[in-house]
Amino acid sequence: MTEEGPITLELALSELRRDIDVGMAGMEGRLALLFQRNELQERQVVEQARVIDELADRLATAEREQVTRGHLDNRFRHTVATLSMLAAAASAAVALVAIFLSP
């Protein structure tokens, strides 16, 4: 071999090594970015699961405490019954007062 042969080979090997190092650095950077994105997505999944659980609890509470048409009808009946008893008591009181006050 001539003097140029080993130098050219060393130069080609060093260039190949540099290309491999640059490629590996790029791959490591992309891999680090993928890991970062994965961690962000995992945090978002955990947060969304928490929000879903919170909303499910709120829905369960709302369903448990909802006022239905039957509940409103019962309240109306009780209110009307109470008012009619008050009216009857008031009319009885007025009648008694009228009896005692009339000569």
C-alpha positions as CSV (number, residue, x, y, z in Angstrom):
1,M,0.0,0.0,0.0
2,T,1.0,3.5,-0.6
3,E,1.2,6.2,1.9
4,E,-2.1,7.6,0.8
5,G,-3.9,4.3,1.3
6,P,-3.9,4.2,5.1
7,I,-4.6,7.9,5.4
8,T,-7.5,7.7,3.0
9,L,-8.8,4.7,4.9
10,E,-8.4,6.5,8.3
11,L,-10.1,9.5,6.9
12,A,-13.0,7.4,5.6
13,L,-13.3,5.6,8.9
14,S,-13.3,8.8,10.9
15,E,-15.9,10.2,8.6
16,L,-18.0,7.1,8.9
17,R,-17.6,7.3,12.7
18,R,-18.7,10.9,12.7
19,D,-21.7,10.1,10.6
20,I,-22.6,7.3,12.9
21,D,-22.2,9.6,16.0
22,V,-24.4,12.3,14.4
23,G,-27.0,9.7,13.5
24,M,-27.0,8.2,17.0
25,A,-27.3,11.7,18.5
26,G,-30.3,12.4,16.3
27,M,-31.8,9.1,17.2
28,E,-31.2,9.8,20.9
29,G,-32.9,13.2,20.5
30,R,-35.9,11.7,18.8
31,L,-36.2,9.0,21.4
32,A,-36.0,11.5,24.2
33,L,-38.7,13.5,22.5
34,L,-40.9,10.4,22.2
35,F,-40.4,9.6,25.9
36,Q,-41.3,13.2,26.8
37,R,-44.5,13.1,24.7
38,N,-45.4,9.7,26.2
39,E,-45.0,11.1,29.8
40,L,-47.2,14.1,28.8
41,Q,-49.9,11.8,27.4
42,E,-49.8,9.7,30.5
43,R,-50.3,12.8,32.7
44,Q,-53.2,13.9,30.4
45,V,-54.8,10.4,30.7
46,V,-54.5,10.5,34.5
47,E,-56.0,14.0,34.6
48,Q,-58.8,13.1,32.2
49,A,-59.6,9.9,34.2
50,R,-59.8,12.1,37.3
51,V,-62.2,14.5,35.6
52,I,-64.3,11.6,34.3
53,D,-64.5,10.2,37.9
54,E,-65.5,13.6,39.2
55,L,-68.2,14.0,36.6
56,A,-69.5,10.5,37.3
57,D,-69.7,11.3,41.0
58,R,-71.6,14.5,40.2
59,L,-74.0,12.7,37.9
60,A,-74.6,10.0,40.5
61,T,-75.4,12.7,43.1
62,A,-77.7,14.5,40.7
63,E,-79.5,11.4,39.8
64,R,-79.9,10.5,43.4
65,E,-81.2,13.9,44.4
66,Q,-83.3,14.7,41.3
67,V,-86.8,15.9,41.7
68,T,-89.3,13.9,39.7
69,R,-92.8,14.7,38.6
70,G,-94.1,12.3,41.3
71,H,-92.1,14.2,44.0
72,L,-93.6,17.5,42.8
73,D,-97.1,16.1,42.8
74,N,-96.7,14.8,46.4
75,R,-95.4,18.2,47.6
76,F,-98.3,19.9,45.9
77,R,-100.8,17.6,47.6
78,H,-99.3,18.1,51.0
79,T,-99.2,21.9,50.5
80,V,-102.9,21.9,49.4
81,A,-103.9,19.7,52.3
82,T,-102.0,22.0,54.8
83,L,-103.6,25.1,53.3
84,S,-107.0,23.6,53.4
85,M,-106.6,22.6,57.1
86,L,-105.4,26.2,57.9
87,A,-108.4,27.6,56.0
88,A,-110.7,25.3,57.9
89,A,-109.1,26.2,61.2
90,A,-109.3,29.9,60.4
91,S,-113.0,29.6,59.4
92,A,-113.7,27.6,62.6
93,A,-112.0,30.3,64.7
94,V,-113.9,33.1,62.9
95,A,-117.2,31.1,63.5
96,L,-116.4,30.8,67.2
97,V,-115.5,34.4,67.5
98,A,-118.7,35.3,65.7
99,I,-120.7,33.1,68.1
100,F,-119.2,34.6,71.2
101,L,-119.5,38.2,70.0
102,S,-123.1,38.0,68.8
103,P,-125.8,38.8,71.4
